[in-house]
Amino acid sequence: MRTISITVKGRVQGVNFRYFTKTKADTIGVTGTVKNLPNGDVFIIATGEDYQLNDLFEYCKDGPSRAEVTGIIKEDIELKIFTWFEIVR
């Protein structure tokens, strides 16, 4: 298990990015959080196995159909244990 942060840039707010990210995370068994940032980015913290985190990261490169991802940053961070994946408002 490991934890990563993902910052997604572009037109990623107002297009259901958080909802679809949560749906994807729940489907593949990743725990963590997703939230909108004041600068317009979406920020994700995710814990899971390598294959699960890679799947989530690949999803975030495109996001939902109305999203326009222009950049994505992934970083390994200290392991964080979550009970589930949730949208932070």
A tleap script that builds the chain and sets N, CA, C and O, in Angstrom:
source leaprc.protein.ff14SB
mol = sequence {
  NMET ARG THR ILE SER ILE THR VAL LYS GLY
  ARG VAL GLN GLY VAL ASN PHE ARG TYR PHE
  THR LYS THR LYS ALA ASP THR ILE GLY VAL
  THR GLY THR VAL LYS ASN LEU PRO ASN GLY
  ASP VAL PHE ILE ILE ALA THR GLY GLU ASP
  TYR GLN LEU ASN ASP LEU PHE GLU TYR CYS
  LYS ASP GLY PRO SER ARG ALA GLU VAL THR
  GLY ILE ILE LYS GLU ASP ILE GLU LEU LYS
  ILE PHE THR TRP PHE GLU ILE VAL CARG
}
set mol.1.N position { 0.839 -1.186 0.000 }
set mol.1.CA position { 0.000 0.000 0.000 }
set mol.1.C position { 0.882 1.246 0.000 }
set mol.1.O position { 1.940 1.298 0.626 }
set mol.2.N position { 0.396 2.239 -0.728 }
set mol.2.CA position { 1.076 3.528 -0.695 }
set mol.2.C position { 0.051 4.621 -0.948 }
set mol.2.O position { -1.086 4.354 -1.338 }
set mol.3.N position { 0.475 5.849 -0.720 }
set mol.3.CA position { -0.404 7.005 -0.895 }
set mol.3.C position { 0.237 7.970 -1.861 }
set mol.3.O position { 1.440 8.222 -1.806 }
set mol.4.N position { -0.594 8.518 -2.762 }
set mol.4.CA position { -0.135 9.532 -3.705 }
set mol.4.C position { -1.073 10.731 -3.645 }
set mol.4.O position { -2.222 10.629 -3.217 }
set mol.5.N position { -0.548 11.864 -4.084 }
set mol.5.CA position { -1.411 13.017 -4.334 }
set mol.5.C position { -1.417 13.246 -5.840 }
set mol.5.O position { -0.414 13.037 -6.522 }
set mol.6.N position { -2.563 13.678 -6.341 }
set mol.6.CA position { -2.718 13.991 -7.756 }
set mol.6.C position { -3.344 15.381 -7.845 }
set mol.6.O position { -4.396 15.634 -7.258 }
set mol.7.N position { -2.700 16.267 -8.574 }
set mol.7.CA position { -3.265 17.586 -8.852 }
set mol.7.C position { -3.607 17.625 -10.326 }
set mol.7.O position { -2.750 17.401 -11.181 }
set mol.8.N position { -4.875 17.912 -10.621 }
set mol.8.CA position { -5.354 17.923 -12.004 }
set mol.8.C position { -5.670 19.368 -12.381 }
set mol.8.O position { -6.412 20.056 -11.680 }
set mol.9.N position { -5.098 19.818 -13.498 }
set mol.9.CA position { -5.240 21.198 -13.955 }
set mol.9.C position { -6.062 21.253 -15.234 }
set mol.9.O position { -6.130 20.280 -15.985 }
set mol.10.N position { -6.676 22.385 -15.470 }
set mol.10.CA position { -7.466 22.588 -16.680 }
set mol.10.C position { -8.889 22.960 -16.315 }
set mol.10.O position { -9.148 23.508 -15.244 }
set mol.11.N position { -9.815 22.655 -17.224 }
set mol.11.CA position { -11.226 22.872 -16.902 }
set mol.11.C position { -11.716 21.601 -16.221 }
set mol.11.O position { -12.222 20.682 -16.862 }
set mol.12.N position { -11.549 21.579 -14.904 }
set mol.12.CA position { -11.840 20.376 -14.136 }
set mol.12.C position { -12.828 20.637 -12.998 }
set mol.12.O position { -13.181 19.712 -12.266 }
set mol.13.N position { -13.268 21.864 -12.845 }
set mol.13.CA position { -14.315 22.167 -11.878 }
set mol.13.C position { -15.589 22.502 -12.635 }
set mol.13.O position { -15.549 23.094 -13.713 }
set mol.14.N position { -16.724 22.116 -12.055 }
set mol.14.CA position { -18.002 22.348 -12.713 }
set mol.14.C position { -18.324 21.340 -13.795 }
set mol.14.O position { -19.252 21.541 -14.579 }
set mol.15.N position { -17.559 20.248 -13.845 }
set mol.15.CA position { -17.773 19.199 -14.863 }
set mol.15.C position { -17.941 17.823 -14.213 }
set mol.15.O position { -17.796 16.796 -14.877 }
set mol.16.N position { -18.245 17.808 -12.922 }
set mol.16.CA position { -18.440 16.564 -12.156 }
set mol.16.C position { -17.170 15.735 -11.994 }
set mol.16.O position { -17.241 14.517 -11.835 }
set mol.17.N position { -16.010 16.387 -12.032 }
set mol.17.CA position { -14.743 15.659 -11.903 }
set mol.17.C position { -14.668 14.938 -10.560 }
set mol.17.O position { -14.263 13.776 -10.510 }
set mol.18.N position { -15.054 15.606 -9.469 }
set mol.18.CA position { -14.975 14.970 -8.146 }
set mol.18.C position { -15.890 13.748 -8.068 }
set mol.18.O position { -15.484 12.701 -7.566 }
set mol.19.N position { -17.109 13.876 -8.557 }
set mol.19.CA position { -18.066 12.772 -8.513 }
set mol.19.C position { -17.546 11.566 -9.300 }
set mol.19.O position { -17.565 10.443 -8.797 }
set mol.20.N position { -17.085 11.794 -10.524 }
set mol.20.CA position { -16.602 10.686 -11.339 }
set mol.20.C position { -15.308 10.089 -10.774 }
set mol.20.O position { -15.073 8.889 -10.914 }
set mol.21.N position { -14.475 10.905 -10.144 }
set mol.21.CA position { -13.267 10.394 -9.497 }
set mol.21.C position { -13.646 9.481 -8.333 }
set mol.21.O position { -13.058 8.413 -8.158 }
set mol.22.N position { -14.635 9.908 -7.535 }
set mol.22.CA position { -15.098 9.064 -6.428 }
set mol.22.C position { -15.671 7.751 -6.956 }
set mol.22.O position { -15.392 6.687 -6.404 }
set mol.23.N position { -16.462 7.820 -8.008 }
set mol.23.CA position { -17.033 6.612 -8.593 }
set mol.23.C position { -15.939 5.658 -9.056 }
set mol.23.O position { -16.011 4.453 -8.811 }
set mol.24.N position { -14.916 6.207 -9.734 }
set mol.24.CA position { -13.794 5.382 -10.200 }
set mol.24.C position { -13.051 4.772 -9.014 }
set mol.24.O position { -12.745 3.579 -9.015 }
set mol.25.N position { -12.758 5.599 -7.996 }
set mol.25.CA position { -12.034 5.122 -6.821 }
set mol.25.C position { -12.813 4.010 -6.114 }
set mol.25.O position { -12.233 2.999 -5.717 }
set mol.26.N position { -14.120 4.196 -5.958 }
set mol.26.CA position { -14.940 3.168 -5.312 }
set mol.26.C position { -14.931 1.872 -6.121 }
set mol.26.O position { -14.888 0.783 -5.548 }
set mol.27.N position { -14.971 1.984 -7.434 }
set mol.27.CA position { -14.993 0.816 -8.308 }
set mol.27.C position { -13.704 0.005 -8.208 }
set mol.27.O position { -13.738 -1.226 -8.213 }
set mol.28.N position { -12.564 0.700 -8.118 }
set mol.28.CA position { -11.280 -0.011 -8.104 }
set mol.28.C position { -10.736 -0.254 -6.697 }
set mol.28.O position { -9.697 -0.897 -6.542 }
set mol.29.N position { -11.427 0.254 -5.668 }
set mol.29.CA position { -11.039 -0.036 -4.293 }
set mol.29.C position { -9.991 0.880 -3.697 }
set mol.29.O position { -9.269 0.483 -2.783 }
set mol.30.N position { -9.898 2.108 -4.205 }
set mol.30.CA position { -8.955 3.096 -3.665 }
set mol.30.C position { -9.668 3.910 -2.586 }
set mol.30.O position { -10.854 4.215 -2.719 }
set mol.31.N position { -8.953 4.258 -1.528 }
set mol.31.CA position { -9.508 5.137 -0.498 }
set mol.31.C position { -8.806 6.490 -0.558 }
set mol.31.O position { -7.713 6.605 -1.112 }
set mol.32.N position { -9.443 7.519 0.017 }
set mol.32.CA position { -8.819 8.845 0.033 }
set mol.32.C position { -9.831 9.953 -0.070 }
set mol.32.O position { -10.971 9.816 0.371 }
set mol.33.N position { -9.399 11.072 -0.667 }
set mol.33.CA position { -10.247 12.251 -0.795 }
set mol.33.C position { -10.025 12.931 -2.133 }
set mol.33.O position { -8.984 12.771 -2.771 }
set mol.34.N position { -11.041 13.704 -2.546 }
set mol.34.CA position { -10.921 14.560 -3.725 }
set mol.34.C position { -11.597 15.880 -3.387 }
set mol.34.O position { -12.670 15.900 -2.783 }
set mol.35.N position { -10.959 16.996 -3.782 }
set mol.35.CA position { -11.548 18.299 -3.504 }
set mol.35.C position { -11.151 19.305 -4.576 }
set mol.35.O position { -10.138 19.154 -5.259 }
set mol.36.N position { -11.982 20.333 -4.702 }
set mol.36.CA position { -11.652 21.459 -5.563 }
set mol.36.C position { -10.723 22.395 -4.807 }
set mol.36.O position { -10.877 22.591 -3.602 }
set mol.37.N position { -9.764 22.970 -5.513 }
set mol.37.CA position { -8.876 23.976 -4.936 }
set mol.37.C position { -9.333 25.363 -5.393 }
set mol.37.O position { -9.952 25.492 -6.450 }
set mol.38.N position { -9.034 26.396 -4.610 }
set mol.38.CA position { -9.451 27.755 -4.976 }
set mol.38.C position { -8.911 28.218 -6.335 }
set mol.38.O position { -9.522 29.071 -6.978 }
set mol.39.N position { -7.780 27.668 -6.777 }
set mol.39.CA position { -7.178 28.104 -8.044 }
set mol.39.C position { -7.785 27.417 -9.269 }
set mol.39.O position { -7.346 27.666 -10.391 }
set mol.40.N position { -8.806 26.541 -9.067 }
set mol.40.CA position { -9.460 25.863 -10.181 }
set mol.40.C position { -8.995 24.437 -10.420 }
set mol.40.O position { -9.570 23.733 -11.250 }
set mol.41.N position { -7.961 23.997 -9.706 }
set mol.41.CA position { -7.474 22.625 -9.829 }
set mol.41.C position { -8.335 21.680 -9.001 }
set mol.41.O position { -9.113 22.115 -8.151 }
set mol.42.N position { -8.188 20.382 -9.257 }
set mol.42.CA position { -8.763 19.339 -8.415 }
set mol.42.C position { -7.601 18.615 -7.752 }
set mol.42.O position { -6.613 18.284 -8.408 }
set mol.43.N position { -7.719 18.368 -6.446 }
set mol.43.CA position { -6.645 17.743 -5.673 }
set mol.43.C position { -7.151 16.437 -5.075 }
set mol.43.O position { -8.202 16.394 -4.435 }
set mol.44.N position { -6.388 15.379 -5.293 }
set mol.44.CA position { -6.754 14.038 -4.862 }
set mol.44.C position { -5.652 13.468 -3.976 }
set mol.44.O position { -4.468 13.608 -4.282 }
set mol.45.N position { -6.041 12.832 -2.887 }
set mol.45.CA position { -5.127 12.003 -2.102 }
set mol.45.C position { -5.704 10.603 -2.160 }
set mol.45.O position { -6.873 10.398 -1.832 }
set mol.46.N position { -4.900 9.642 -2.574 }
set mol.46.CA position { -5.397 8.286 -2.785 }
set mol.46.C position { -4.431 7.255 -2.204 }
set mol.46.O position { -3.214 7.363 -2.354 }
set mol.47.N position { -5.004 6.258 -1.542 }
set mol.47.CA position { -4.239 5.151 -0.977 }
set mol.47.C position { -4.715 3.843 -1.595 }
set mol.47.O position { -5.915 3.590 -1.703 }
set mol.48.N position { -3.763 3.023 -1.995 }
set mol.48.CA position { -4.091 1.729 -2.578 }
set mol.48.C position { -2.836 1.016 -3.023 }
set mol.48.O position { -1.719 1.437 -2.724 }
set mol.49.N position { -3.037 -0.065 -3.740 }
set mol.49.CA position { -1.923 -0.811 -4.330 }
set mol.49.C position { -1.479 -0.096 -5.605 }
set mol.49.O position { -2.227 0.705 -6.166 }
set mol.50.N position { -0.272 -0.386 -6.055 }
set mol.50.CA position { 0.273 0.286 -7.235 }
set mol.50.C position { -0.668 0.215 -8.436 }
set mol.50.O position { -0.916 1.227 -9.092 }
set mol.51.N position { -1.195 -0.982 -8.729 }
set mol.51.CA position { -2.050 -1.124 -9.911 }
set mol.51.C position { -3.327 -0.287 -9.786 }
set mol.51.O position { -3.824 0.233 -10.785 }
set mol.52.N position { -3.863 -0.152 -8.564 }
set mol.52.CA position { -5.061 0.655 -8.350 }
set mol.52.C position { -4.758 2.142 -8.541 }
set mol.52.O position { -5.520 2.866 -9.180 }
set mol.53.N position { -3.641 2.579 -7.982 }
set mol.53.CA position { -3.264 3.990 -8.087 }
set mol.53.C position { -2.933 4.353 -9.529 }
set mol.53.O position { -3.261 5.447 -9.987 }
set mol.54.N position { -2.288 3.441 -10.241 }
set mol.54.CA position { -1.998 3.686 -11.657 }
set mol.54.C position { -3.288 3.802 -12.467 }
set mol.54.O position { -3.388 4.639 -13.364 }
set mol.55.N position { -4.260 2.972 -12.154 }
set mol.55.CA position { -5.557 3.022 -12.835 }
set mol.55.C position { -6.239 4.374 -12.578 }
set mol.55.O position { -6.752 4.997 -13.507 }
set mol.56.N position { -6.244 4.819 -11.327 }
set mol.56.CA position { -6.841 6.115 -10.992 }
set mol.56.C position { -6.114 7.251 -11.691 }
set mol.56.O position { -6.748 8.162 -12.224 }
set mol.57.N position { -4.787 7.203 -11.691 }
set mol.57.CA position { -3.989 8.254 -12.338 }
set mol.57.C position { -4.292 8.312 -13.837 }
set mol.57.O position { -4.453 9.397 -14.396 }
set mol.58.N position { -4.369 7.164 -14.480 }
set mol.58.CA position { -4.685 7.132 -15.913 }
set mol.58.C position { -6.068 7.721 -16.174 }
set mol.58.O position { -6.266 8.445 -17.150 }
set mol.59.N position { -7.022 7.410 -15.303 }
set mol.59.CA position { -8.363 7.984 -15.439 }
set mol.59.C position { -8.304 9.514 -15.367 }
set mol.59.O position { -8.953 10.208 -16.150 }
set mol.60.N position { -7.523 10.024 -14.426 }
set mol.60.CA position { -7.458 11.471 -14.201 }
set mol.60.C position { -6.822 12.230 -15.366 }
set mol.60.O position { -7.019 13.438 -15.491 }
set mol.61.N position { -6.082 11.555 -16.198 }
set mol.61.CA position { -5.481 12.226 -17.359 }
set mol.61.C position { -6.547 12.759 -18.308 }
set mol.61.O position { -6.315 13.743 -19.010 }
set mol.62.N position { -7.705 12.122 -18.334 }
set mol.62.CA position { -8.814 12.559 -19.191 }
set mol.62.C position { -9.994 13.058 -18.372 }
set mol.62.O position { -10.580 14.090 -18.700 }
set mol.63.N position { -10.347 12.345 -17.319 }
set mol.63.CA position { -11.490 12.714 -16.497 }
set mol.63.C position { -12.800 12.489 -17.223 }
set mol.63.O position { -12.843 11.792 -18.237 }
set mol.64.N position { -13.878 13.082 -16.702 }
set mol.64.CA position { -15.178 12.940 -17.350 }
set mol.64.C position { -15.209 13.657 -18.702 }
set mol.64.O position { -14.331 14.464 -19.009 }
set mol.65.N position { -16.217 13.355 -19.491 }
set mol.65.CA position { -16.249 13.840 -20.880 }
set mol.65.C position { -16.212 15.360 -21.015 }
set mol.65.O position { -15.664 15.865 -21.995 }
set mol.66.N position { -16.772 16.101 -20.072 }
set mol.66.CA position { -16.782 17.569 -20.188 }
set mol.66.C position { -15.503 18.223 -19.672 }
set mol.66.O position { -15.325 19.430 -19.837 }
set mol.67.N position { -14.627 17.467 -19.065 }
set mol.67.CA position { -13.371 18.010 -18.534 }
set mol.67.C position { -12.369 18.245 -19.655 }
set mol.67.O position { -12.386 17.562 -20.680 }
set mol.68.N position { -11.505 19.214 -19.443 }
set mol.68.CA position { -10.376 19.467 -20.347 }
set mol.68.C position { -9.111 19.536 -19.499 }
set mol.68.O position { -8.739 20.597 -18.998 }
set mol.69.N position { -8.462 18.392 -19.350 }
set mol.69.CA position { -7.259 18.307 -18.525 }
set mol.69.C position { -6.076 18.853 -19.314 }
set mol.69.O position { -5.787 18.394 -20.419 }
set mol.70.N position { -5.393 19.842 -18.732 }
set mol.70.CA position { -4.227 20.436 -19.386 }
set mol.70.C position { -2.918 20.056 -18.695 }
set mol.70.O position { -1.836 20.274 -19.240 }
set mol.71.N position { -3.021 19.493 -17.506 }
set mol.71.CA position { -1.824 19.080 -16.779 }
set mol.71.C position { -2.198 18.226 -15.591 }
set mol.71.O position { -3.302 18.328 -15.057 }
set mol.72.N position { -1.265 17.379 -15.180 }
set mol.72.CA position { -1.508 16.504 -14.035 }
set mol.72.C position { -0.179 16.251 -13.331 }
set mol.72.O position { 0.840 15.985 -13.968 }
set mol.73.N position { -0.212 16.340 -12.016 }
set mol.73.CA position { 1.001 16.151 -11.210 }
set mol.73.C position { 0.722 15.045 -10.196 }
set mol.73.O position { -0.265 15.096 -9.462 }
set mol.74.N position { 1.599 14.047 -10.164 }
set mol.74.CA position { 1.469 12.941 -9.208 }
set mol.74.C position { 2.703 12.932 -8.317 }
set mol.74.O position { 3.834 13.032 -8.793 }
set mol.75.N position { 2.462 12.809 -7.007 }
set mol.75.CA position { 3.571 12.746 -6.056 }
set mol.75.C position { 3.308 11.650 -5.041 }
set mol.75.O position { 2.173 11.456 -4.605 }
set mol.76.N position { 4.362 10.929 -4.665 }
set mol.76.CA position { 4.269 10.002 -3.550 }
set mol.76.C position { 4.310 10.814 -2.266 }
set mol.76.O position { 5.144 11.707 -2.115 }
set mol.77.N position { 3.410 10.505 -1.345 }
set mol.77.CA position { 3.396 11.177 -0.055 }
set mol.77.C position { 3.376 10.127 1.050 }
set mol.77.O position { 3.282 8.930 0.780 }
set mol.78.N position { 3.465 10.584 2.289 }
set mol.78.CA position { 3.452 9.678 3.432 }
set mol.78.C position { 2.154 8.870 3.443 }
set mol.78.O position { 1.086 9.399 3.137 }
set mol.79.N position { 2.252 7.600 3.792 }
set mol.79.CA position { 1.092 6.718 3.824 }
set mol.79.C position { 0.008 7.291 4.725 }
set mol.79.O position { 0.261 7.644 5.876 }
set mol.80.N position { -1.212 7.378 4.181 }
set mol.80.CA position { -2.376 7.810 4.949 }
set mol.80.C position { -3.432 6.723 4.817 }
set mol.80.O position { -3.669 6.203 3.727 }
set mol.81.N position { -4.056 6.389 5.921 }
set mol.81.CA position { -5.076 5.344 5.930 }
set mol.81.C position { -6.455 6.009 6.003 }
set mol.81.O position { -6.727 6.806 6.900 }
set mol.82.N position { -7.305 5.669 5.054 }
set mol.82.CA position { -8.673 6.173 4.998 }
set mol.82.C position { -9.631 4.991 5.084 }
set mol.82.O position { -9.270 3.867 4.735 }
set mol.83.N position { -10.842 5.245 5.544 }
set mol.83.CA position { -11.867 4.210 5.607 }
set mol.83.C position { -12.529 4.027 4.246 }
set mol.83.O position { -12.886 2.910 3.872 }
set mol.84.N position { -12.692 5.123 3.506 }
set mol.84.CA position { -13.349 5.099 2.202 }
set mol.84.C position { -12.824 6.257 1.371 }
set mol.84.O position { -11.914 6.967 1.801 }
set mol.85.N position { -13.382 6.453 0.198 }
set mol.85.CA position { -13.029 7.588 -0.659 }
set mol.85.C position { -14.164 8.592 -0.572 }
set mol.85.O position { -15.328 8.239 -0.764 }
set mol.86.N position { -13.825 9.853 -0.281 }
set mol.86.CA position { -14.877 10.842 -0.111 }
set mol.86.C position { -14.576 12.154 -0.827 }
set mol.86.O position { -13.423 12.526 -1.044 }
set mol.87.N position { -15.647 12.829 -1.179 }
set mol.87.CA position { -15.566 14.168 -1.751 }
set mol.87.C position { -15.523 15.160 -0.612 }
set mol.87.O position { -16.397 15.153 0.255 }
set mol.88.N position { -14.513 16.016 -0.603 }
set mol.88.CA position { -14.385 17.053 0.417 }
set mol.88.C position { -14.949 18.343 -0.165 }
set mol.88.O position { -14.558 18.762 -1.255 }
set mol.89.N position { -15.847 18.955 0.545 }
set mol.89.CA position { -16.476 20.190 0.061 }
set mol.89.C position { -15.909 21.394 0.760 }
set mol.89.O position { -16.320 22.520 0.480 }
savepdb mol mol.pdb
quit
